[in-house]
Amino acid sequence: MALDPFDSECFGFPMAKIEAAEGDERCSRELFREAVRRAGEIGWRHLAVRVPDGRPALAQSLERAGFFWVDATVVFERSLVGFAAEADPQIAPAAEGQLRRLQAIARGAFAQSRYQTDPHLPPEGARRLTDAWVANLWAGRADLVLVADPVHPVGFVACLFDPARRSAQIDLIAVAEEGRGRGVGRRLVLEACRHYSGRADRLEVGTQLANLGAVRLYEACGCRLARSALTFHWAAPDLRARW
Ligand SMILES: CC(C)(COP(=O)(O)OP(=O)(O)OC[C@H]1O[C@@H](n2cnc3c(N)ncnc32)[C@H](O)[C@@H]1OP(=O)(O)O)[C@@H](O)C(=O)NCCC(=O)NCCS
Protein backbone atom coordinates (compact mmCIF):
# COMPACT_ATOMS: atom_id res chain seq x y z
CA MET A 1 0.00 0.00 0.00
CA ALA A 2 1.24 3.46 -0.74
CA LEU A 3 -0.08 6.99 -0.42
CA ASP A 4 -1.11 8.46 -3.77
CA PRO A 5 0.17 12.05 -3.65
CA PHE A 6 -1.60 13.13 -6.85
CA ASP A 7 -5.06 11.89 -5.84
CA SER A 8 -4.54 13.15 -2.27
CA GLU A 9 -3.69 16.65 -3.43
CA CYS A 10 -6.64 16.84 -5.84
CA PHE A 11 -9.17 15.67 -3.24
CA GLY A 12 -7.58 17.38 -0.25
CA PHE A 13 -7.33 14.29 1.99
CA PRO A 14 -4.99 11.25 2.13
CA MET A 15 -5.80 8.62 -0.49
CA ALA A 16 -3.78 5.44 -1.02
CA LYS A 17 -3.50 2.51 -3.39
CA ILE A 18 -3.02 -1.20 -2.76
CA GLU A 19 -0.47 -1.98 -5.45
CA ALA A 20 -0.70 -5.78 -5.41
CA ALA A 21 -2.47 -8.51 -3.48
CA GLU A 22 -2.14 -12.29 -3.42
CA GLY A 23 -3.57 -15.15 -1.42
CA ASP A 24 -6.55 -17.48 -1.24
CA GLU A 25 -9.94 -16.11 -0.34
CA ARG A 26 -9.75 -16.42 3.45
CA CYS A 27 -6.18 -15.18 3.65
CA SER A 28 -6.74 -12.20 1.35
CA ARG A 29 -9.92 -11.25 3.22
CA GLU A 30 -7.90 -11.01 6.43
CA LEU A 31 -5.21 -9.03 4.61
CA PHE A 32 -7.72 -6.53 3.23
CA ARG A 33 -9.34 -6.14 6.65
CA GLU A 34 -5.92 -5.45 8.10
CA ALA A 35 -5.23 -2.94 5.30
CA VAL A 36 -8.42 -1.08 6.21
CA ARG A 37 -7.54 -1.13 9.92
CA ARG A 38 -4.05 0.26 9.23
CA ALA A 39 -5.40 2.87 6.82
CA GLY A 40 -7.70 4.06 9.62
CA GLU A 41 -4.76 4.22 12.06
CA ILE A 42 -2.56 6.23 9.69
CA GLY A 43 -5.41 8.54 8.71
CA TRP A 44 -5.74 7.42 5.10
CA ARG A 45 -9.37 8.03 4.18
CA HIS A 46 -9.66 6.33 0.83
CA LEU A 47 -8.16 3.17 -0.71
CA ALA A 48 -8.19 1.91 -4.29
CA VAL A 49 -7.20 -1.49 -5.63
CA ARG A 50 -7.28 -2.99 -9.12
CA VAL A 51 -7.94 -6.71 -9.55
CA PRO A 52 -6.84 -8.26 -12.89
CA ASP A 53 -9.32 -10.49 -14.73
CA GLY A 54 -9.62 -14.11 -13.68
CA ARG A 55 -9.32 -13.42 -9.92
CA PRO A 56 -12.88 -13.70 -8.59
CA ALA A 57 -11.70 -14.83 -5.14
CA LEU A 58 -9.78 -11.59 -4.64
CA ALA A 59 -12.77 -9.53 -5.72
CA GLN A 60 -15.01 -11.41 -3.28
CA SER A 61 -12.53 -10.92 -0.42
CA LEU A 62 -12.43 -7.20 -1.08
CA GLU A 63 -16.20 -6.91 -0.86
CA ARG A 64 -16.23 -8.90 2.37
CA ALA A 65 -13.60 -6.57 3.81
CA GLY A 66 -15.77 -3.49 3.12
CA PHE A 67 -14.55 -2.45 -0.33
CA PHE A 68 -17.06 -1.67 -3.07
CA TRP A 69 -16.82 -2.14 -6.82
CA VAL A 70 -16.53 1.08 -8.87
CA ASP A 71 -15.21 0.30 -12.30
CA ALA A 72 -14.40 -2.37 -14.90
CA THR A 73 -11.41 -1.31 -16.99
CA VAL A 74 -10.87 -2.76 -20.45
CA VAL A 75 -7.54 -2.43 -22.25
CA PHE A 76 -7.52 -2.48 -26.04
CA GLU A 77 -4.54 -2.95 -28.34
CA ARG A 78 -3.77 -2.74 -32.01
CA SER A 79 -0.65 -3.48 -34.03
CA LEU A 80 1.08 -0.55 -35.69
CA VAL A 81 3.35 -2.75 -37.78
CA GLY A 82 2.87 -1.74 -41.40
CA PHE A 83 0.31 0.96 -40.50
CA ALA A 84 0.14 3.55 -43.27
CA ALA A 85 -2.20 6.49 -43.80
CA GLU A 86 -2.16 9.96 -45.34
CA ALA A 87 -1.55 12.83 -42.89
CA ASP A 88 -4.85 14.37 -41.76
CA PRO A 89 -4.69 18.17 -42.31
CA GLN A 90 -7.36 18.80 -39.63
CA ILE A 91 -5.32 17.12 -36.88
CA ALA A 92 -2.21 18.90 -35.58
CA PRO A 93 0.00 19.10 -32.50
CA ALA A 94 -1.53 21.27 -29.77
CA ALA A 95 -0.33 24.85 -29.86
CA GLU A 96 0.71 27.37 -27.22
CA GLY A 97 -2.25 28.78 -25.29
CA GLN A 98 -4.67 25.85 -25.82
CA LEU A 99 -4.36 24.24 -22.36
CA ARG A 100 -7.52 25.84 -20.96
CA ARG A 101 -9.57 24.78 -23.96
CA LEU A 102 -8.37 21.19 -23.56
CA GLN A 103 -9.15 21.27 -19.83
CA ALA A 104 -12.68 22.47 -20.63
CA ILE A 105 -13.18 19.62 -23.13
CA ALA A 106 -11.88 17.03 -20.64
CA ARG A 107 -14.00 18.39 -17.77
CA GLY A 108 -17.18 17.66 -19.72
CA ALA A 109 -16.02 14.21 -20.76
CA PHE A 110 -15.23 11.94 -17.84
CA ALA A 111 -18.52 11.23 -16.09
CA GLN A 112 -17.74 7.49 -16.02
CA SER A 113 -14.32 7.62 -14.37
CA ARG A 114 -13.98 5.80 -11.05
CA TYR A 115 -13.56 9.17 -9.31
CA GLN A 116 -16.99 10.21 -10.53
CA THR A 117 -18.82 6.93 -10.04
CA ASP A 118 -17.64 6.62 -6.42
CA PRO A 119 -20.50 8.25 -4.46
CA HIS A 120 -18.19 8.97 -1.50
CA LEU A 121 -15.81 11.25 -3.43
CA PRO A 122 -16.70 14.95 -3.75
CA PRO A 123 -17.33 16.02 -7.39
CA GLU A 124 -15.10 19.11 -7.10
CA GLY A 125 -12.13 16.81 -6.31
CA ALA A 126 -12.81 14.85 -9.52
CA ARG A 127 -12.90 18.13 -11.46
CA ARG A 128 -9.58 19.25 -9.93
CA LEU A 129 -8.10 15.85 -10.79
CA THR A 130 -9.19 16.12 -14.44
CA ASP A 131 -7.72 19.65 -14.72
CA ALA A 132 -4.45 18.59 -13.07
CA TRP A 133 -4.22 15.45 -15.23
CA VAL A 134 -4.52 17.50 -18.44
CA ALA A 135 -2.07 20.11 -17.08
CA ASN A 136 0.49 17.38 -16.32
CA LEU A 137 0.15 15.90 -19.80
CA TRP A 138 0.58 19.40 -21.21
CA ALA A 139 3.62 20.10 -19.04
CA GLY A 140 5.55 17.17 -20.49
CA ARG A 141 4.05 13.91 -19.23
CA ALA A 142 2.61 13.35 -22.71
CA ASP A 143 4.92 12.47 -25.56
CA LEU A 144 2.34 13.82 -27.99
CA VAL A 145 -0.81 15.98 -27.77
CA LEU A 146 -2.83 16.26 -30.98
CA VAL A 147 -5.88 18.46 -31.44
CA ALA A 148 -8.73 18.21 -33.93
CA ASP A 149 -9.26 21.57 -35.60
CA PRO A 150 -5.96 23.30 -34.89
CA VAL A 151 -7.59 26.80 -34.68
CA HIS A 152 -10.49 26.04 -32.32
CA PRO A 153 -9.96 22.51 -30.93
CA VAL A 154 -13.07 20.32 -30.65
CA GLY A 155 -11.12 17.33 -29.38
CA PHE A 156 -7.69 16.10 -28.41
CA VAL A 157 -5.66 12.96 -27.81
CA ALA A 158 -2.65 12.76 -25.46
CA CYS A 159 -0.22 9.83 -25.82
CA LEU A 160 2.59 8.30 -23.81
CA PHE A 161 5.47 6.51 -25.50
CA ASP A 162 7.72 3.74 -24.20
CA PRO A 163 10.60 3.37 -26.69
CA ALA A 164 12.08 0.37 -24.85
CA ARG A 165 8.82 -1.60 -25.30
CA ARG A 166 8.14 0.03 -28.68
CA SER A 167 4.69 0.79 -27.32
CA ALA A 168 2.52 3.91 -27.54
CA GLN A 169 -0.44 4.49 -25.24
CA ILE A 170 -3.44 6.79 -25.44
CA ASP A 171 -3.60 8.32 -21.97
CA LEU A 172 -6.52 10.63 -22.63
CA ILE A 173 -8.87 11.28 -25.54
CA ALA A 174 -11.89 13.54 -25.49
CA VAL A 175 -14.16 15.28 -27.95
CA ALA A 176 -16.37 18.23 -26.88
CA GLU A 177 -19.98 17.13 -26.56
CA GLU A 178 -21.15 19.23 -29.51
CA GLY A 179 -18.51 17.65 -31.79
CA ARG A 180 -19.17 13.97 -31.04
CA GLY A 181 -20.45 11.40 -33.50
CA ARG A 182 -18.82 13.08 -36.51
CA GLY A 183 -15.66 11.02 -36.83
CA VAL A 184 -13.38 13.34 -34.81
CA GLY A 185 -12.39 10.68 -32.28
CA ARG A 186 -11.58 8.19 -35.02
CA ARG A 187 -9.40 10.74 -36.86
CA LEU A 188 -7.51 11.56 -33.66
CA VAL A 189 -6.79 7.87 -32.96
CA LEU A 190 -5.73 7.16 -36.54
CA GLU A 191 -3.45 10.21 -36.65
CA ALA A 192 -1.83 9.02 -33.40
CA CYS A 193 -1.30 5.60 -35.08
CA ARG A 194 0.30 7.33 -38.06
CA HIS A 195 2.56 9.38 -35.78
CA TYR A 196 3.91 6.28 -34.00
CA SER A 197 4.02 3.88 -36.93
CA GLY A 198 7.65 2.85 -37.54
CA ARG A 199 8.65 3.76 -33.95
CA ALA A 200 6.13 1.68 -32.00
CA ASP A 201 4.85 -1.82 -32.73
CA ARG A 202 1.55 -1.38 -30.93
CA LEU A 203 -0.95 1.11 -29.57
CA GLU A 204 -2.61 0.49 -26.23
CA VAL A 205 -5.58 2.24 -24.64
CA GLY A 206 -7.69 1.63 -21.56
CA THR A 207 -11.26 2.69 -20.83
CA GLN A 208 -14.30 1.71 -18.77
CA LEU A 209 -16.38 -1.21 -19.97
CA ALA A 210 -19.48 0.99 -19.49
CA ASN A 211 -18.05 3.64 -21.82
CA LEU A 212 -19.77 2.34 -24.93
CA GLY A 213 -18.70 5.30 -27.08
CA ALA A 214 -14.99 4.77 -26.29
CA VAL A 215 -15.23 0.97 -26.70
CA ARG A 216 -16.88 1.39 -30.11
CA LEU A 217 -14.35 4.02 -31.12
CA TYR A 218 -11.36 1.79 -30.35
CA GLU A 219 -12.95 -1.20 -32.09
CA ALA A 220 -13.70 0.98 -35.13
CA CYS A 221 -9.97 1.92 -35.17
CA GLY A 222 -8.85 -1.71 -35.33
CA CYS A 223 -8.17 -2.24 -31.62
CA ARG A 224 -9.04 -5.53 -29.92
CA LEU A 225 -9.65 -6.35 -26.26
CA ALA A 226 -6.37 -7.43 -24.60
CA ARG A 227 -7.25 -7.63 -20.90
CA SER A 228 -9.57 -6.28 -18.24
CA ALA A 229 -9.58 -5.50 -14.53
CA LEU A 230 -11.99 -4.54 -11.77
CA THR A 231 -11.40 -1.56 -9.50
CA PHE A 232 -12.60 -1.47 -5.89
CA HIS A 233 -12.61 1.43 -3.46
CA TRP A 234 -12.86 1.68 0.28
CA ALA A 235 -13.92 4.95 1.96
CA ALA A 236 -13.46 5.92 5.60
CA PRO A 237 -16.70 6.13 7.63
CA ASP A 238 -16.67 9.95 7.72
CA LEU A 239 -16.49 10.08 3.89
CA ARG A 240 -19.28 7.53 3.61
CA ALA A 241 -21.45 9.62 5.90
CA ARG A 242 -20.65 12.88 4.14
CA TRP A 243 -21.40 12.21 0.47
C1 LIG B 1 -15.28 8.46 -26.93
C2 LIG B 1 -15.21 9.71 -27.80
C3 LIG B 1 -13.78 10.26 -27.79
C4 LIG B 1 -15.62 9.34 -29.25
O1 LIG B 1 -15.42 10.46 -30.08
P1 LIG B 1 -16.35 10.74 -31.33
O2 LIG B 1 -15.76 11.83 -32.13
O3 LIG B 1 -17.76 10.93 -30.89
O4 LIG B 1 -16.26 9.34 -32.10
P2 LIG B 1 -16.43 9.09 -33.67
O5 LIG B 1 -17.53 9.97 -34.18
O6 LIG B 1 -15.09 9.20 -34.34
O7 LIG B 1 -16.92 7.57 -33.70
C5 LIG B 1 -16.04 6.50 -33.96
C6 LIG B 1 -16.83 5.19 -33.90
O8 LIG B 1 -17.31 4.97 -32.58
C7 LIG B 1 -18.74 4.88 -32.59
N1 LIG B 1 -19.27 5.62 -31.45
C8 LIG B 1 -18.80 6.80 -30.97
N2 LIG B 1 -19.54 7.19 -29.91
C9 LIG B 1 -20.48 6.24 -29.73
C10 LIG B 1 -21.53 6.05 -28.80
N3 LIG B 1 -21.75 6.93 -27.80
N4 LIG B 1 -22.27 4.93 -28.89
C11 LIG B 1 -22.05 4.01 -29.86
N5 LIG B 1 -21.07 4.13 -30.78
C12 LIG B 1 -20.29 5.22 -30.72
C13 LIG B 1 -19.18 5.54 -33.88
O9 LIG B 1 -20.41 5.02 -34.33
C14 LIG B 1 -18.04 5.18 -34.78
O10 LIG B 1 -18.17 3.85 -35.25
P3 LIG B 1 -18.40 3.53 -36.79
O11 LIG B 1 -17.29 4.23 -37.50
O12 LIG B 1 -18.33 2.05 -36.86
O13 LIG B 1 -19.72 4.12 -37.11
C15 LIG B 1 -16.21 10.82 -27.31
O14 LIG B 1 -17.49 10.24 -27.20
C16 LIG B 1 -15.83 11.42 -25.98
O15 LIG B 1 -15.10 12.40 -25.91
N6 LIG B 1 -16.34 10.83 -24.87
C17 LIG B 1 -16.04 11.33 -23.55
C18 LIG B 1 -14.57 11.12 -23.20
C19 LIG B 1 -14.20 9.67 -23.18
O16 LIG B 1 -14.99 8.84 -22.78
N7 LIG B 1 -12.98 9.38 -23.61
C20 LIG B 1 -12.44 8.05 -23.64
C21 LIG B 1 -11.98 7.72 -22.28
S1 LIG B 1 -10.75 6.52 -22.30
The ligand as a Tripos MOL2 file, in Angstrom:
@<TRIPOS>MOLECULE
LIG
   48    50     1     0     0
SMALL
NO_CHARGES

@<TRIPOS>ATOM
      1 C1        -15.2810    8.4590  -26.9340 C.3       1 LIG1
      2 C2        -15.2100    9.7110  -27.7980 C.3       1 LIG1
      3 C3        -13.7820   10.2630  -27.7880 C.3       1 LIG1
      4 C4        -15.6160    9.3350  -29.2490 C.3       1 LIG1
      5 O1        -15.4220   10.4630  -30.0840 O.3       1 LIG1
      6 P1        -16.3520   10.7350  -31.3300 P.3       1 LIG1
      7 O2        -15.7570   11.8270  -32.1300 O.co2     1 LIG1
      8 O3        -17.7560   10.9350  -30.8950 O.co2     1 LIG1
      9 O4        -16.2550    9.3360  -32.1050 O.3       1 LIG1
     10 P2        -16.4320    9.0870  -33.6670 P.3       1 LIG1
     11 O5        -17.5270    9.9730  -34.1840 O.co2     1 LIG1
     12 O6        -15.0940    9.2030  -34.3370 O.co2     1 LIG1
     13 O7        -16.9220    7.5730  -33.6990 O.3       1 LIG1
     14 C5        -16.0440    6.4960  -33.9590 C.3       1 LIG1
     15 C6        -16.8310    5.1890  -33.9030 C.3       1 LIG1
     16 O8        -17.3140    4.9670  -32.5810 O.3       1 LIG1
     17 C7        -18.7390    4.8760  -32.5850 C.3       1 LIG1
     18 N1        -19.2720    5.6200  -31.4540 N.ar      1 LIG1
     19 C8        -18.8030    6.7980  -30.9690 C.ar      1 LIG1
     20 N2        -19.5430    7.1880  -29.9080 N.ar      1 LIG1
     21 C9        -20.4780    6.2390  -29.7300 C.ar      1 LIG1
     22 C10       -21.5310    6.0530  -28.8000 C.ar      1 LIG1
     23 N3        -21.7480    6.9300  -27.8050 N.pl3     1 LIG1
     24 N4        -22.2730    4.9290  -28.8860 N.ar      1 LIG1
     25 C11       -22.0470    4.0100  -29.8590 C.ar      1 LIG1
     26 N5        -21.0710    4.1300  -30.7850 N.ar      1 LIG1
     27 C12       -20.2950    5.2200  -30.7170 C.ar      1 LIG1
     28 C13       -19.1830    5.5360  -33.8790 C.3       1 LIG1
     29 O9        -20.4060    5.0180  -34.3330 O.3       1 LIG1
     30 C14       -18.0430    5.1840  -34.7840 C.3       1 LIG1
     31 O10       -18.1720    3.8470  -35.2540 O.3       1 LIG1
     32 P3        -18.3990    3.5260  -36.7940 P.3       1 LIG1
     33 O11       -17.2870    4.2270  -37.4990 O.co2     1 LIG1
     34 O12       -18.3270    2.0450  -36.8590 O.co2     1 LIG1
     35 O13       -19.7250    4.1170  -37.1130 O.co2     1 LIG1
     36 C15       -16.2120   10.8180  -27.3060 C.3       1 LIG1
     37 O14       -17.4940   10.2380  -27.2040 O.3       1 LIG1
     38 C16       -15.8320   11.4190  -25.9760 C.2       1 LIG1
     39 O15       -15.0960   12.4050  -25.9060 O.2       1 LIG1
     40 N6        -16.3450   10.8300  -24.8700 N.am      1 LIG1
     41 C17       -16.0350   11.3260  -23.5490 C.3       1 LIG1
     42 C18       -14.5750   11.1190  -23.2010 C.3       1 LIG1
     43 C19       -14.2040    9.6660  -23.1750 C.2       1 LIG1
     44 O16       -14.9900    8.8360  -22.7820 O.2       1 LIG1
     45 N7        -12.9790    9.3830  -23.6140 N.am      1 LIG1
     46 C20       -12.4400    8.0460  -23.6400 C.3       1 LIG1
     47 C21       -11.9770    7.7190  -22.2810 C.3       1 LIG1
     48 S1        -10.7510    6.5220  -22.3010 S.3       1 LIG1
@<TRIPOS>BOND
     1     1     2 1
     2     2     3 1
     3     2     4 1
     4     2    36 1
     5     4     5 1
     6     5     6 1
     7     6     7 2
     8     6     8 1
     9     6     9 1
    10     9    10 1
    11    10    11 2
    12    10    12 1
    13    10    13 1
    14    13    14 1
    15    14    15 1
    16    15    16 1
    17    15    30 1
    18    16    17 1
    19    17    18 1
    20    17    28 1
    21    18    19 ar
    22    18    27 ar
    23    19    20 ar
    24    20    21 ar
    25    21    22 ar
    26    21    27 ar
    27    22    23 1
    28    22    24 ar
    29    24    25 ar
    30    25    26 ar
    31    26    27 ar
    32    28    29 1
    33    28    30 1
    34    30    31 1
    35    31    32 1
    36    32    33 2
    37    32    34 1
    38    32    35 1
    39    36    37 1
    40    36    38 1
    41    38    39 2
    42    38    40 1
    43    40    41 1
    44    41    42 1
    45    42    43 1
    46    43    44 2
    47    43    45 1
    48    45    46 1
    49    46    47 1
    50    47    48 1
@<TRIPOS>SUBSTRUCTURE
     1 LIG1         1 GROUP 0 **** ****
